[in-house]
Amino acid sequence: MAVWNLGSINIDNVYRLSHLPAPGETLSALGYTQGLGGKGANMSVAMARAAARVTHIGAVGQEGAWTVERLLEYGVDTSRIATLPDQPTGHANISVDEDGENQIVVFPGANRAITEDMIGAALSDAAAGDYLVIQNETNGQKYAAQIAKQLGLHVVYAAAPFDAQAVAEVLPFTDLLVLNAVEAQQLSMAMKSELTDLGVASIVVTLGADGCRWLDVLAGSETHMPAIPVTPVDTTGAGDTFTGYLVAGLDRGMPMLQALSLATQAGALMVTRKGTADVIPDLKDIEDARLA
């Protein structure tokens, strides 16, 4: 099958710090790198490296042409990425401390200028049984989800960064919801409901060092997948890597628990690396690391 990812593309500016700054504090960075990022781009790279056939639906500014070339190099179909002359490419300023924790400031740029025509044209090539992945760093999520459901696609929603209104609009079309523990709490509070009462058939909550839990709402069951112990150096992009590998596994026909195991291994390996999309592991990396 295939995966269609309506997702952000960012230029990541990464600053290495001794510690994360307090309000009003000025710090000198210990290092600086620039690379490809954005939750959408990260997920597309992860899915491609997990052997899925993925088409990215998105937009960049003219100065972001190199980000599209980078995605293509990583095996992502970039034919549905628009270049918008009147918009800058989205970017993120990322601060990472010596323990691997981070702070991120995102400017959306072209990611918020994607039109319904772009989305509709891309999904016109989709087939029933394909997967659509969406998150909250672009516009057009509700429209994409509606079209996908009409076409018989599986809709996967990574509800981050959390936005209560966006979530409320997309949930009725969502088959698989992926979010972290903080987002899960925010969602329950915003919707004034338990996760299992939201009308979504399958929910995965990531728990960081505690692994993740899968709520099979239709079956009325909950399964905990433990984390793999590693020493983290950078947690940036780990959640996106997890989600990308999870979707790729499902698209390749894996049962949910097998896909979750693969995603857990990919996420664990990712936090041992410094960087975002450019350092997402591939299947051979995971096999060589023997993290299972």
C-alpha positions as CSV (number, residue, x, y, z in Angstrom):
1,M,0.0,0.0,0.0
2,A,1.1,3.6,0.4
3,V,1.2,6.4,3.0
4,W,0.2,10.0,2.4
5,N,1.6,12.5,4.9
6,L,0.2,16.0,5.2
7,G,3.0,17.4,7.2
8,S,5.3,20.3,8.1
9,I,8.7,20.9,6.6
10,N,11.1,23.0,8.7
11,I,14.6,24.2,8.7
12,D,15.9,23.2,12.1
13,N,18.4,25.5,13.9
14,V,19.8,23.5,16.7
15,Y,21.7,25.1,19.6
16,R,23.7,22.9,22.1
17,L,23.5,24.4,25.6
18,S,24.8,23.5,29.1
19,H,21.3,23.8,30.4
20,L,18.0,25.1,29.1
21,P,17.6,28.9,29.7
22,A,15.4,30.3,32.5
23,P,13.2,33.3,31.8
24,G,15.3,36.3,31.0
25,E,18.6,34.3,31.0
26,T,21.1,34.7,28.1
27,L,23.3,31.7,27.3
28,S,26.2,31.2,24.9
29,A,25.6,28.1,22.7
30,L,28.2,25.3,22.9
31,G,27.5,24.3,19.3
32,Y,25.2,25.0,16.3
33,T,23.9,22.9,13.5
34,Q,21.3,23.3,10.8
35,G,19.2,20.5,9.3
36,L,15.9,19.2,8.0
37,G,13.1,19.0,10.5
38,G,9.4,19.6,11.1
39,K,7.1,16.9,12.6
40,G,5.8,16.1,9.1
41,A,9.2,15.8,7.5
42,N,10.5,13.7,10.4
43,M,7.6,11.3,10.0
44,S,8.0,11.0,6.3
45,V,11.7,10.2,6.6
46,A,11.0,7.7,9.4
47,M,8.3,6.0,7.3
48,A,10.6,5.8,4.2
49,R,13.4,4.4,6.3
50,A,11.0,1.8,7.6
51,A,10.4,0.7,4.0
52,A,7.0,2.4,3.5
53,R,6.1,4.1,0.2
54,V,5.4,7.6,1.4
55,T,4.3,10.8,-0.4
56,H,4.7,14.0,1.4
57,I,2.0,16.7,1.0
58,G,3.4,20.1,2.0
59,A,4.9,23.4,1.1
60,V,8.2,25.4,1.4
61,G,9.5,28.8,0.4
62,Q,12.0,29.3,-2.3
63,E,15.0,29.2,0.1
64,G,13.8,25.8,1.3
65,A,14.5,23.9,-2.0
66,W,17.3,22.0,-0.3
67,T,14.8,20.5,2.2
68,V,12.8,19.0,-0.6
69,E,16.0,17.6,-2.2
70,R,16.9,16.1,1.2
71,L,13.6,14.4,1.5
72,L,13.9,13.0,-2.0
73,E,17.4,11.6,-1.1
74,Y,15.8,9.8,1.9
75,G,13.3,8.0,-0.3
76,V,10.3,10.3,0.1
77,D,8.1,11.1,-2.9
78,T,8.3,14.9,-3.1
79,S,6.1,15.5,-6.1
80,R,3.3,16.9,-3.9
81,I,5.4,19.5,-2.2
82,A,4.7,23.0,-3.4
83,T,7.2,25.9,-3.6
84,L,5.5,29.1,-2.6
85,P,7.3,32.3,-3.7
86,D,5.5,34.5,-1.3
87,Q,6.1,32.4,1.8
88,P,9.2,31.6,3.9
89,T,10.0,28.0,4.7
90,G,9.0,27.0,8.2
91,H,11.8,26.9,10.7
92,A,12.4,25.8,14.3
93,N,14.9,27.1,16.8
94,I,15.8,24.1,19.1
95,S,17.8,24.3,22.3
96,V,19.2,21.0,23.6
97,D,20.9,20.6,27.0
98,E,23.5,18.1,28.1
99,D,20.9,15.7,29.4
100,G,19.2,15.6,26.0
101,E,16.1,17.7,27.0
102,N,14.9,20.4,24.6
103,Q,13.0,23.6,24.1
104,I,11.6,24.4,20.7
105,V,10.2,27.6,19.1
106,V,8.5,27.0,15.7
107,F,7.7,29.5,13.0
108,P,5.2,27.8,10.6
109,G,5.8,29.8,7.4
110,A,4.7,27.9,4.3
111,N,3.4,25.1,6.3
112,R,0.3,27.2,7.1
113,A,-0.2,28.2,3.4
114,I,-1.2,24.7,2.1
115,T,-4.4,25.0,0.1
116,E,-7.3,22.5,-0.2
117,D,-6.6,22.3,-3.9
118,M,-3.0,21.0,-3.1
119,I,-4.4,18.4,-0.7
120,G,-7.2,17.3,-3.0
121,A,-4.9,16.9,-6.0
122,A,-2.5,14.8,-4.0
123,L,-5.1,12.5,-2.5
124,S,-6.7,12.0,-5.9
125,D,-3.9,9.4,-6.4
126,A,-4.6,7.6,-3.2
127,A,-6.3,4.2,-3.0
128,A,-8.6,2.5,-0.5
129,G,-6.5,0.9,2.2
130,D,-3.7,3.5,2.1
131,Y,-2.8,5.5,5.1
132,L,-3.1,9.3,5.7
133,V,-1.0,10.8,8.4
134,I,-1.7,14.3,9.8
135,Q,-0.4,16.4,12.7
136,N,-0.9,20.0,13.9
137,E,2.0,21.9,12.2
138,T,0.1,22.6,9.0
139,N,-3.4,23.7,8.0
140,G,-6.0,21.6,6.1
141,Q,-6.1,18.6,8.5
142,K,-9.9,18.4,8.7
143,Y,-10.3,18.7,4.9
144,A,-7.6,16.0,4.3
145,A,-9.1,13.7,6.9
146,Q,-12.6,14.0,5.4
147,I,-11.3,13.3,1.9
148,A,-9.3,10.4,3.1
149,K,-12.3,8.8,4.8
150,Q,-14.4,9.2,1.7
151,L,-11.6,7.4,-0.3
152,G,-11.3,4.5,2.2
153,L,-8.0,5.5,3.7
154,H,-6.9,4.8,7.3
155,V,-6.5,8.2,9.1
156,V,-3.6,8.4,11.6
157,Y,-3.6,11.6,13.7
158,A,-0.5,12.6,15.7
159,A,-2.2,15.3,17.8
160,A,0.9,17.6,18.3
161,P,1.5,20.3,19.0
162,F,-1.7,20.1,21.0
163,D,-4.6,22.3,19.8
164,A,-8.0,21.6,21.3
165,Q,-10.0,23.0,18.3
166,A,-7.9,21.1,15.8
167,V,-8.3,17.9,17.7
168,A,-12.1,18.3,18.0
169,E,-12.4,18.9,14.2
170,V,-10.3,15.8,13.2
171,L,-11.3,13.2,15.8
172,P,-14.5,12.1,14.0
173,F,-12.4,11.0,11.0
174,T,-9.5,9.4,13.0
175,D,-8.8,5.7,13.1
176,L,-5.6,5.8,15.0
177,L,-4.7,8.6,17.5
178,V,-1.1,8.9,18.6
179,L,-0.1,11.3,21.4
180,N,2.2,11.6,24.4
181,A,1.1,11.5,28.0
182,V,0.9,15.3,28.4
183,E,-1.2,15.6,25.2
184,A,-3.4,12.8,26.4
185,Q,-4.1,14.7,29.6
186,Q,-4.7,17.9,27.7
187,L,-7.1,16.2,25.4
188,S,-9.1,14.6,28.2
189,M,-9.4,17.9,29.9
190,A,-10.4,19.8,26.7
191,M,-13.0,17.2,25.6
192,K,-14.1,16.6,29.2
193,S,-14.0,12.9,28.4
194,E,-11.9,9.8,28.9
195,L,-9.7,8.8,25.9
196,T,-11.8,5.7,25.4
197,D,-15.0,7.7,25.0
198,L,-13.7,9.9,22.1
199,G,-15.0,7.6,19.4
200,V,-11.5,6.6,18.1
201,A,-11.0,2.9,17.6
202,S,-7.3,2.8,18.5
203,I,-5.1,5.1,20.6
204,V,-1.4,5.0,21.4
205,V,-0.1,7.0,24.2
206,T,3.7,7.4,24.4
207,L,5.2,7.5,27.9
208,G,8.9,8.4,27.3
209,A,11.1,6.2,29.5
210,D,8.1,4.1,30.5
211,G,7.3,3.0,26.9
212,C,3.8,3.4,25.6
213,R,0.3,2.0,26.0
214,W,-2.1,0.9,23.3
215,L,-5.8,1.3,23.9
216,D,-7.7,-1.0,21.6
217,V,-11.1,0.7,22.2
218,L,-13.1,-1.6,20.0
219,A,-11.8,-4.7,22.0
220,G,-11.9,-2.9,25.3
221,S,-8.3,-3.8,26.1
222,E,-5.2,-1.9,27.1
223,T,-1.6,-3.1,26.4
224,H,1.6,-1.7,27.9
225,M,4.8,-1.8,25.7
226,P,7.9,-1.2,27.9
227,A,10.6,1.1,26.8
228,I,14.1,-0.1,25.8
229,P,16.7,1.3,28.3
230,V,19.2,3.6,26.6
231,T,21.2,6.7,27.6
232,P,19.5,9.6,25.7
233,V,21.6,12.4,24.2
234,D,18.8,14.2,22.3
235,T,15.1,13.5,22.5
236,T,14.2,15.8,19.5
237,G,12.3,13.9,16.8
238,A,12.0,10.7,18.9
239,G,8.2,10.9,19.0
240,D,8.0,11.5,15.2
241,T,10.3,8.6,14.6
242,F,8.1,6.4,16.8
243,T,5.0,7.4,14.9
244,G,6.6,7.1,11.5
245,Y,7.8,3.5,12.2
246,L,4.4,2.6,13.7
247,V,2.5,3.7,10.6
248,A,5.0,2.1,8.3
249,G,4.7,-1.2,10.1
250,L,0.9,-1.1,9.9
251,D,1.0,-0.2,6.2
252,R,3.3,-3.1,5.6
253,G,0.7,-5.4,7.2
254,M,2.2,-5.9,10.7
255,P,-0.1,-6.6,13.6
256,M,-0.3,-3.6,16.0
257,L,1.9,-5.1,18.7
258,Q,4.6,-6.0,16.2
259,A,4.4,-2.5,14.7
260,L,4.6,-1.0,18.3
261,S,7.7,-3.1,19.0
262,L,9.4,-1.9,15.9
263,A,8.5,1.7,16.6
264,T,9.8,1.4,20.2
265,Q,13.1,0.2,18.9
266,A,13.4,3.0,16.4
267,G,12.5,5.6,19.0
268,A,15.0,4.2,21.5
269,L,17.8,4.3,18.9
270,M,16.8,7.9,17.8
271,V,17.3,9.4,21.3
272,T,21.0,8.2,21.2
273,R,21.7,10.4,18.2
274,K,22.0,14.2,17.9
275,G,19.8,15.7,15.3
276,T,16.4,15.3,13.7
277,A,15.4,14.0,10.3
278,D,18.9,13.6,9.1
279,V,19.8,11.0,11.8
280,I,16.5,8.9,11.9
281,P,17.6,5.3,11.8
282,D,16.7,2.9,9.1
283,L,15.8,-0.8,9.4
284,K,19.4,-2.0,9.1
285,D,20.4,0.4,11.9
286,I,17.8,-1.2,14.2
287,E,18.8,-4.7,13.3
288,D,22.5,-3.9,13.9
289,A,21.7,-2.2,17.2
290,R,19.8,-5.3,18.5
291,L,17.8,-3.2,20.9
292,A,14.9,-5.7,21.1
